[in-house]
Amino acid sequence: MNTSVDQSLNPDGTGTHRPFPTWFNASTFTHRIAIDVLKHGPISRVALARRFNLTQGAVSRITNDLTHRGVIEAKGLLPATKVDRRETGEESDGVTPSRPRPRAGRPQEALVIRHDARTFIGINLHGGTALAIAVDLACRPVGKPHREEIHHREPGPVTAVLTRLVRSCMAEIGKAGLPEPSGLGISLGGRAVGNRVITYAPFLQWSEHVDLASSMEEACGLPCLVFNDLDALALYEGWFGAGIGLDRFVLVTIGSGVGYSLTEHGMPVSSPDEGYGLIGHQLVDPDGPTCYLGHRGCAQCLTTGSLVEQYSRRIGRAATIDQFICDLDQDMPQANTLLNLTGFRLGVLVAAVANVAVPEKILIGGETSYLMKRCGESIRKGIDSYRHSQMAEVRLQIIDDDWNQWAQAPAARAIAAYLMAPAGV
């Protein structure tokens, strides 16, 4: 097994190189084609040749090498129409019927990743709970998720909780008859330098930097990486979800906080400021409520806590998010007014993101994102208020929030690291 070199920091701030395993050591094109088969398979060799501007002979040599290594395999034949769409770029958008170009010749072999060749474990820390799940190479769950409450936030007890979850996931993998996990990914709200050392984690409230990756490697014997949870989810969407095939998209989440991640070519754009709330205090309504830092009308008004406070003031008594949702279901005017105002404010935020980041698409996720499906017109009004009338319409998709995916997401990032070309290749 090969290793990719990852520049990290020890808890004392000194630099060190820490390896994370990669599946194989080959040319950059070989790694890229393996990743493309993972994302877009089943796919033909002809389509791969066109996507990478390589000769069919070169692609055949690469795919044969990947087959020999046990990374990909051929599973049946692609229907002629599917081959044509992939080769000509005429994939259906789900609305306009696709018109495949007629083509002579035999159907092409369908190349897919060998999803059962490797397994990984992902853990997400959210609030006072840790959720873990085992996945295969296609990031599909293996067995059931495992959950445990975190009652003590010191590094030792947290590591102990995570270790128990890893062992439970390893048992699930064993029951499924799959290979032992190749890596472990952990995500949390905050920042991890070099994908190893936690330097900022508001929930955990650690006063010093903690090399959680090394602690977990020692406790579990698995290579480990630690990520910001939003960036991990963005990569998951880019490789396995709603962002597949997009060169540049943005993920915005609303719930207990407001999150933002920009993704290019399937990888979240790294920044020294990630994990600190990049757009959480962006102005969206000068007449809006004041946040905990004293900002009036910033994006914090989209959070669950702020929605509860705003609704409580509107009805004149203490409310909960469940009551707000119940009143929406009952079509209560005060609840509908607040929902539409929230949708408009979200639209203003989306317009700001679209104007600055210029993404192909913006995904909206998070615990309360499903509520925004009820006020699409208000969101569009907010967007249009801060966009030129002749600008292209912002492509927007509200994705379903599934906590299991927040646990799959760090596993997805570990899979990405495992399939990337090692440094120097």
N, C-alpha and C positions, 0 to 999 in steps of 0.2 A: 504494500500500500504506500502511496506517495503522500506528501504533505505540502500544503500551501502555507507560505509564511505570512503571518499576521502580526503587524507591529502593534504592541500593546504597552501598557504601563503597569508596573507593580503598584501595590497600595502606597509605597513610599515615594512614588513618582518617578522611579528610575525606569529606563526603557529596557524592554526585553523582547525577544522574538518568541512567539508561541505558535507551534504548528497545529493546524487542523487538517485532518486527512482528506485527500482527494482520491477519487475512485481509480484514476489511471493517469499516466503521464504520456501525453501525446501532443500533437500540434494544436494550436489555438482553434483552427477550423474543425478539428475532430471534436473538441469540447463544445464548440458552438453548435455543431450539427446534432450532437447528443442532446443538448438543451432544447434545440428546436423540435426534435422528435418528441421530447417530453411535453413541450407546450402545445404543439400543433398536431401531434399524431392522433390517428393514423394518417400518414403522409407518404407520398411516393418519392422515389429517388429523383424523378424528373422535376418534381416540384422543389425539392431541396436544391437541385442544381441551379434552378432559376432564381431561387431566393438568395443564394450565396454567390451567384455569378461564377459558378464553377462548371467545368465540363462534366458530362455524365460519367465519364471514366473516373475522374477524380472523386466524385461523390460515391461511386460504386466501391472504390478502394477504401474510402473512409468508412462507409457503412458496413462493408465486409469486416473491417478491423473492429468496429464497435460490436458487431454480431459475435465475432470470435471472442471478444472480451466479456461477453455476456451482458452488455449494456442495453442493446436493442434487439428486437426480433421481428421477423415478418409474420403477420397474422392475417392470412387470407388476402383477398384482392380488393382494391378500391373500385367502387362503381365508376364507370366512365365519366358520369356527370361530376362526381366528386373530384376526380383527377383534374378535369378541365377547370373547375372553379379555382382550385388551389394554384394551378399553373398560370391562369390568366388574371388572377386577382379579383375575380367576379364572385367572391363569397357572398351569399345572401345576407342582407342586413336584418332579416326577419320580417321585413315589411314588403319590400319590392321582390317579386319573384325573380329568382336567378335565371339567367339565360346562358347555360353552358354552350361553349363553342363546339360544334360537332367535330369529331376527331376520329381518324382511323387508327387501327392498331389494337393490340391486346391490352386488357386492363393491367394496371400496375400493382406490384406488391404493396401491401399496407404495412409500413414500418411503425412500430410502437416501442415505447420504453419497456424494459422488463421490470414492471412495477413491483414484482415480488422478489426481486434480486437483493434488495436492501430495505432496511427499516430504520426509522428515526423516532425520537421522542420529543414532543414539544410541551412546554409548561408556560402558562401565563399567570402572572401575579396581578390580581385585580382586587382592590379594596383589601379586605381581610381574608381573601380566599385564594388558593392556588388550584388551578385546573390543569391536568395533564392528560395527554392522549398519545397513543402510539399510531404511527402512520407508515404506509408503504412509500415507495419511491415516487409515486404519483400523488403523494400527500393525502391519500384516502385513509380514513380511520381504520385501525386494526383493533377490534374489540371495542369496549366501552370507555368513555372518559372517566377519569378518577379525580376526585375533589377532596380537598382537606382545608380546614380552617387554620389560619395562622393566629395563634393566641399570643405568642411572644415574638417580638420583632428583632431581637438581637440576631447577628449573623449565624451563630451556632444553631439555635432552634429553627431558624428559617431553612438552613441547609439540611437539617434533620427531616423537616417536613418534605422538602423537595426530594430527598433521597428515598423516602418511603414511597412517594408517588412514582419515581423512576422504577423502583422494584415492582410495583404493581403493574406498570406498563410492560415491563420486561416479561412478566408472567403471562400477560395477554398475548404478547408476540410468540412466546413459547407454545401456548395453546393453539395458535394459528399455524404452527409448524413453519414459521418464517425465520430468516436469519436473525441472529442477535443484532441489536441496533448499532448502526455505524456512527451515530452522533446524537447529541442532545442540544436542543435550542431552548433558551429561556427568555421570556420577554416581560417587561414591566414598564410602567409609566416612569420616565426619567431618562437618564443618560448612562451609557456604559462605554468607556473609552477602550478602543481597540476590540470592541465586542467581547470584553472580558471583565474589566474592572468597573464596578458601579461607583460613579462619582456624585450622582444626584438621584435620589428616589424619595419623593415627598412622603409616600405612604410608609416606607420602611423607616424613615427618619434616622438613617445611619449618620453618625457624626464624622466618621472617617471613611476614606475610600476602601471598598471591599472587593477583593478579587474573587468574586463568586464563581467564575468559571473554574479557577484552579481548585477551589474548595469542592466543587461538585465532581471534578475529575478525580480527585483523591478519594472521595466518598463512594463514587459509583463506578469508576474505571472506564468512563466513556468520555471521548472528546466533547468539549462543551463550548458553546458560544452564547453570549448574552446580548440582547438587543432592546432597543426602544420598541414598545409594543405597537405603536402606530406605524413605524417604518416596517416592522415585520409583517403587519397586516397588508401594507401597501405592496410588498413583494409577493405575498400570497395572492393578492388580486391580480397582479401582473403576470404571474406564472400559472395560476390555477383558477382564477376567477374572472371577474368582469373586465379586467384590464388586459386580457390576453390579446395580442396583436396590436396593441397601442404603443406607439413609440414614446408618447409623452402624455401622462395623465396625472391628475391630482386626486388624492383621497382626503376628504374633510369628514371628521367625525364629531357628532354632538351627543352629549349624554352627561356624565358627571363632569366632563370638561369639554373643551373644544380642541380638536387635533387637526394637524395639517401635515401632509407628506407629498412631495413632488417626486414622481418616478419617471426616469428616462431609460429607454431600452430595457425595461424590465427590472431595473435596479433603483431603489430609493436614492435620491440625491443627498449625499452626506453633507453635514454642516456642523461646525463647532457649537451652534446654537440649538441643535435638535434636542428635543426632550424638555425644553424650557417653555413650551407654549408659544409657537411662532405667530399664530394669528388669534390667540385667545383674547387679546385686548385690542384688536382692530375695531375702529369705530364703525358701527352699523346703524346707529340711530341717535342723533344728538339729544333727543328728548327721552331716551330710554332710561332704565334704572341704573343706579350706581353700583359698581361691583365692589368687591372686598378691598381693592386697591384704590378706590376713590374715583375710578374712571366712569364717566357718565356715558351710557349707551354703547359700551364695547360689546364684543361678541360673547362675553360671559352671560349676557341676557338670554342666550340660546341654551344654556345648561339646564339640567333637570332641577337643580336647586333653585335657580333664579325663576324658572317657570312656576315652581310651587309658591315662591314668595310673591310673585306678581299676581298669581291667581288668588292667593289668600287676601291680598289687598283689595282685589276687585270684588270679592264676595263678602268681605268684611269679617272673615273668621279664618282660623287656621285650616289649611287644606293639605292634601297629600297629592302626589302625582297620580295615584290610583283614582282619587276623587275627580281630578281634572279629566282623566281619560273617561271615567264614567259619565261625567257631565257632557263631554263631547259626544259620547254614544247617545245621550238623551237629547242631543241637539240644543243644549242650553246656550243662549245668546252670548253670555259673558265668556264662556269657554271657547266658543267659535271665534269671537272677536280676538281673544288672545292668541289663538292658534293661527289665524290669518296674519296677525301682526308679526308673530314669530316667523312665519313663512316669508313675509316681506323682508324682514331683517336678514334671514338666511340668504335670500336672493341678493341683497346688497353685498353680503360677504362673498357670495359666489361670483358676482360681477367683479369685485376687486381682485379675486384670485385669477379669474379669466383674463382680466386686463393686464396683469403683471406677469403671470406665469405662462400665459398663452398655451394652455394644454389642449390636446385633442378632445378630452372628455374630463368631466369632473364627477367623481363618485361621492355620494353622501352616505355615510354609515354611522354606527354608534347606537347606543341603547334606545334613544328616542327618535331615531331617523324615520322609523315607520310612521310616526305621526305626520311627517312632512308629505306623505303620500296623499293626505287629505286636503292639502292646500296648495296644489301645484300651480294654480292660477296666481295666487299671492306671491309665490316664489318667482314666477316669471315677471310679475310686475316689479318686484325688487331688482331683478337682474336688468330689466329694460330701463329702469330709472338711471342706471349708471353705465349704459352702453349706447354707443352711437346707433341710430336707427338703421344704418346700412351695414353694420357689423353682422357677421355670421351669427346665427343662433347658437348659444352655448349648449353643447351636448351635455346633458345632465342625466345621471342615473342614481336613483335611491336604491341602495342594496340592502338586502335583509341582514339584520344583525343576529349573528349566531355566536354565542360565547364559545362554542366548541371550535369555531374558526379562529378565535383569538389564541387558542392553544395550538391549533394546527399551524398558525402563522410562523412562530419561531422555528418549528420543525421545517417549514418551507425554506426559511433562510439557511438552516443547516444543510438542507438538500442542495440549495444553490451553491453554497461554499464547497460542498462535496463534488459537484459537477464542474466547477470552474477550473480553468487551466491553472496549474501551479505557477507561482511567481517565477519568471525567467523563461517560461515556455513561449 
